[in-house]
Amino acid sequence: MATTTTLKLSDELKARISVAAEAANQSPHAFMVEALAAQTALAERRQAFVADALLAEQEVAEYGLVHDADEVFSYLQSKLSGADATRPVPKKLLP
């Protein structure tokens, strides 16, 4: 169920939203709802990315295994071109 939320916008921002919404063939309300949904999704993806990075950092610290970036890029390029490719092997990180 939708709830009502009040936003206090500057006159300048409200005018910009009106122009952008009209150009997108949307109402200002629909434009703002879409913008808020997009920014929320972006923030959620950023939080997930940071959580994944922190987990990867912990795994490297715990196990010391990493992949060589050049090998990974070569593997991906081979896979994308349809060629047979050998998966890169993790290597022990030197202290």
Residue pairs with C-beta under 8 A, 6 or more apart in sequence:
7 32
9 17
14 28
17 28
17 31
17 32
18 28
20 31
21 27
21 28
21 30
21 31
21 32
24 31
26 34
59 65
60 66
60 93
64 92
64 93
65 90
65 91
65 92
65 93
66 90
66 91
66 93
67 88
67 90
67 91
68 88
68 91
71 88
72 88
74 85
75 85
75 86
75 87
75 88
78 84
78 85
79 85
